[in-house]
Amino acid sequence: MASLDARTLCDFIDLLSESALVLDLEGKIHGWNAAAETLYGVTGDTVLGRTLADVFGAEAMAGRALETVAQQGHWEGDVLRPG
């Protein structure tokens, strides 16, 4: 399967009705769709370039998700905001 670049993935997630985001292997957010804005109440402009752990305060979960991506090429799951 051909690898997709981050820009292509960002364009794709904008078409989804489900919340989705694009991260690099360091956990930095490069894509954040409208459904994520609605679900989490945070605009893409405020999260792009920040890490998943920084935005959600979930360092351990973010680390496990990134480890899974490194091993399997993807991660699926739910991200819950604390509080």
HELIX and SHEET records of a PDB file:
HELIX    1   1 ALA A    6  ILE A   13  1                                   8    
HELIX    2   2 ALA A   34  TYR A   40  1                                   7    
HELIX    3   3 GLY A   44  VAL A   47  1                                   4    
HELIX    4   4 LEU A   52  PHE A   56  1                                   5    
HELIX    5   5 GLU A   59  GLN A   72  1                                  14    
SHEET    1   A 2 LEU A  21  LEU A  23  0                                        
SHEET    2   A 2 ILE A  29  TRP A  32 -1                                        
END                                                                             
